[in-house]
Amino acid sequence: MKSIHQTRQDEVREKAEILRKYMAQDAFDAIVLTTSANIAWITAGARTYINIATDGAQGYVIVTPNKLIMLTDSVEAPRMKDEEQLEAAGFEFFIEPWHTRGNVANTLLTGKRIASDSLDFGADYRAQIKQLRSVFTEGERDKMRIIGAEAAEAISEVMYDIQPGMTEFEISGLLSEAAYARGGLATVNLVASDERIFNYRHPLPTTKEIDKYVMVVLCYRKFGLVASVTRLAHFGAIPDDILRRANAVGQADTDLILGTQAGKTMGDMFDIVRSSYARSGFAEAIEQHHQGGSVGYAPREFLALPSSEVPIAANQSFAWNPSVSGCKSEDTIVLTQQGIEVITEVSGWPVKEFTANGKSLARPSILEIV
């Protein structure tokens, strides 16, 4: 198991100080965070959600010039104190009855100049928070490496268990089980087989039984952070047309990963992959699906969009996902001062070497099961 070198208290303190600089710069009295993703960010990974299908947290974090406040109700406070260890991380609790939620927030915030990730409170700070949480601390980089390794283990476990005749739903269930067994969540769980891989870019699983070809897509969330990975397998010899498509996405993925450099923009990345598709004979693919982007507390923080000026910086993480009809390539990477790290490599998985800008990179091949 990889280790985390930054203590939780230090990570929380570092982020709080960044927010306080923004508060002072913009003359705010407090910043209020309301979503489970943003509270996971400021708390260094606390789980404050109940319903994983919603963005809202079970409480608010209020950052003031001298306090970190966790405002929640009497139902959630015991678990947040005992298991999420928020008091130990430096948060002062304000607790209200579950049936009067909102009253304490109104009392604490009345008459103050507020910024927030919610339009219910003061100035809209959603863009600023999103940008802040997309650049990682040392502790977050360490956690992403753990998450990436576990995501790779989970999808590998599932891919090698797939048999012809299994339904897509069965595979999806195995993927959820593998994620939960590692303490994470499969927040995106896509499975397609045979013609569905060619027909749909976001294939929710169905009752269809697998014949020869299967694609599995996982977004794995743990500590609030998300890593993404896709793998494909084929029973029997892989047809030449599928191999041609696999080569195109492998090259596009190589161009994107090796092109991920501090100082470039998301618009630059769009141009890189568009050119790659054109060289491979699949120019239309750029219009058929997004190409991925930066990742963190959301499966995608910023997408590679045409003319986007969103900058790429060191200490960010990315999941590019080039695809053509019938094939896709996706891993999660971390960009550090030393360069690129692929953190979702699947041990023992077949790979093929591609080159870009004079450098080579191994990208996952389709697993051929004889």
N, C-alpha and C positions, 0 to 999 in steps of 0.2 A: 504493500500500500504506500502510495506516495504521501509525503508529509506536507503540512501547511506551516509555513515559516513565520507568518504574521499572526499574532494573537488576535482573537476576536475583538477584544477591547481596543487594541491599537487600530484595527481596521475601522471600527465604528468611530473612534476619535478622529481619524484622518478624514473620513467622509463628513463628519459634523463640522470640522473646521473649514472644509471647502464650502459647505452650505452657508456657514456664517460669514465667509468673505463675500459671497453673493448677496447675503442679507444686508451687510454693511454698504456694499457698493450701490444697491438699489433702494436703500433706506426702508427695508422691511423690518417689522418687529418679530415676525415668526414665519416659518415655512411649514405648511401642513402637507403630509403625505398620506394618501388614502388607499392606494392600490396595493395588492399583495406583492406585485413585482417591485415597486418602489420601496415598500417597507422591508422586503427581503434584502434589498440593496443597502439601506441605511443600517439595518440590524445585523449585517454580515450573515444573512441566510436564514433568519427566523421564518417559520411557517405560521402565517397569520390568516390563512384561508381556511374555509370549511368546504365550500362548494368549488371544486376545481374548474367548473365551467363558467365561473364569473371572475372578473378582475378585482372586485372589491375585497378589501381586507376586513377582518373582524375588529376594527378599531382604527385609530389614527395615530400617527407619530407627529408630534409638534416639536420643531426645533426652534429654540429661542437663543439669544446671545449667551445664555449661561445654563440652559437646561436641555435635556433630551427627555421628552414626555411620551409615555405610551398610554394613550387614552383608550380604554376598552371597557367592557361590561363585566359583571360579576360571574358570568358564565365562562368567559375566555381567560380571565386574569390568572386563575390558578395554573393552567397549563402553560401559559406564556411565561410565568415566573418559574415554575418547577422544571419544565422540560425544554422550553426555548431559552431559558436562562437570561432573560432580558434585563433583569435587575443587575445581575453580575456584569452584563455588558455595558452598564451605565445609564439605563433608562429608569426614570422615576414614573411610577404608576399612578394614574388617576382612574378610579374605578367608579362606574355608575350602574344602577340597576338596569337589567336588560330591557325593562318596559319603559324606560325614560331616556333611551339613548339619544344623544344629541344635546341634551341640556347642559352638560358640563362643558362641551366644546363651545357652545354659545357663550357661556360665562367666561371661559378662559380667553376667548378671542374677540369679544365685543370691544370695540373702540381701538383695535390694533390694526396696523397695516399688514395685510397677510398676502403671501404668495402661496400657490398650491398647485398640485397636479390634478385638482378637481375644480370645475367651474362653480362648485357650490361655495368655494372659499376664495375670495379676493382675486388677486392678479393671476393670470394663467402662466404657470411656470412649467408646463408639461415639456416643452422643447428643451429647456435648460436641464431638467432632471434627466431626460432621455440621453442627452449628450454626455452628462456627467457619468451616468451609470455604464456607458459604453466603453469607458477607459478604465482599465482594471488596476486595482492595488496589487501588491505582491501576494497577499492572501487570496485574492480572487483568481490570479493566474494559477496558483497552486491548486485551488479547488477545481478550476476548469480542467486541469490535467487529470485529476481524479475522475471527474464526471465523464470526460472523453474516454478514458480507459474502461469505465463501467458500461458506457453506451456501446462500445465496441464489443465487450464481452457479451452483453445482452443480445445484440443482433447476431453475433456469431453463433451463440447457443441455439437461437431459433433457426437460423438458416440451415444448420447441419441436421436439424430435426425434421425438416420439411420432407414430406413424401407425396408423390402423386396421389390424387384422390382426396387429399385434405382440402377443406374449404378455406377460403380467405379468412372467414371469421375465426376458425380454429387457430390459424397462424397469428392473427391479431391477439387472440387470447394468450397465446404463448408469449408474445412480445410484452403484453401488460404484466404477465406473471414474472418474466425475467427482469423487468424494470422494478417492480415492487420488491422482488427478492433482494435487490441491491440497495433498497432504501430510496428509490427514485420513482418518478412518474413518467409514463409514456404519454406526454401531452399531445403529441401528434403520432398517430399509429395508422399508417397507410399500407395496404396490401393489394397488389394487383397480380393477376395471372393471365398468361397467354395474350389474347387480343386486347384485354383491358389495359395492358401496359402501353399499347399503341394508341388507345382511344382517349385516355384520361391522364392528366398530369397530377391530379390530386385524387387518387383512387381510394375512396373509403371502402373498407372490406365488405364483401357480399357473401352469399351462400355458394358462389361459384366454386366448383372443384378444380384443382390444379391438374393440368395435363403435362405440359413440358417446361413452362417458363414462369418465373415468379420474381416479383420485386417487392422488397420490404423497406419501409421508410420509418425512421424513429427520430423523434425529438425527445430527448431524455432530460428531465428537470430534477435537479437536486441542489440543495443550498440556495434555491431560488434561481440558479443559473441553468442555462439550457445548451446542450450539445446536440448536433444533428448528424445523422449518418444514414446512408442508403446502400443496400447491397442487392445484387441480382444473382439468380442461379438458374441453370438450365439442365434438364434431364436429357441426356443424350448429346450428340454432336450439335454444336451451336451453328445455325445457318449463317452463311456468308453475309447476308444482308444485315443481320443483327450484329455481327462482328464489325461491319463497316460503321454502323451507328455507334457501337461501343468505342471504336477508335476515335470517332469525332468528338464524343463527350469527354473521353480521356484526355485528348489534346486540349480541348477547351478548358477543362479543369486545371490542367498543367499551366496553361497560359494565365489563368486567373490567379492561381496560388503563387506562382513565381512572380507574377506582376503585382502582388499585394505588397506595397511599399509605403512607408510613411512619406507624406507629402503629396501623394496622389489623391484623387477624389473618386467618389462613387461614379461620377460621370466617366472618368478615365477607365474604370473597370468595365462599364457598359461597352465602351468602344473596343476594349480588348477582346471581349467575348463575341461581340458582333463580328469583328474581323476574323476570329477563329472559326466561327460557323461558316462564314463565306468561303474561306480557304478549303474547308472540308466538304463543301457542296451542300450544306444545310442552312443557307442564308435565312430561310423562313423561320428557323427555330427561335431567333431572337424575339419574335412577336408572339410565340406560343406559350411562354411561361417566363416568370421572373427568374433572374439568374442568381439569386441569393444576396447576401450582404453581411453586415456586421451582426454579431449575436451577443447575447449576454443574459439579461433578465427577461428577454423576450426571444422567441425563436429567430426573429429578425428584428434588429433595432433600426437599421437603415438599409434600404435596398440599393442595388446598383441601378440607378435610373439615368436616362439620357440627360446630359448637361447638368447633372447634380453636382453642386459645389461642396457637399458634405465631405470633410477631409478624412483621410486615413491617418491614423497615428499609431505609434508603438504602444504596446500594452492593450491592444484591442484583439478581439476574437472574431473570426469570420467563418461562415459556412456558405461556400459557393455551391450552386446546384445546377450546372449546365445539363440540359436535356434535349434530346431530339425524340421524335415519336418512336417509342419502343425501347428507349435506353436513357439512363441517367447516371451521373457521377456526383457523389457528395461525401465530403468529410468535413470535420471542424478543425480549424487551425488557430493557433495563437501567434500573433506577431509581436516579437520582443525586440529589444535593442540589438540582439544578436542575429535575428532573422526569423524565419518561419518554422514553426513546429506543427506537424500533423498529430493531433491528439486522439483521433478515433481510428487509428490503424488496427485492423483486425488480424491478430496473430495467425500466421499460416495461410492467409487468404492469397489466392493467385493475383499477381500484379503484372503490369506491363510498364516499361520505361518509356516516357515521352520527354521531349526536350523543348525548351523555350529560352530564348535569350542566352544560348550557349550553356544552359544548365539542364540537368536531367532530373526527373522526378518519377517515382513509381506511383501509378494510380491503380485502383482496384479493377481487376477484370471480372467478367461474369464467371461464376463458379460453375464448371462443367461437371455434372454428376453422371458417371457412366453406369 
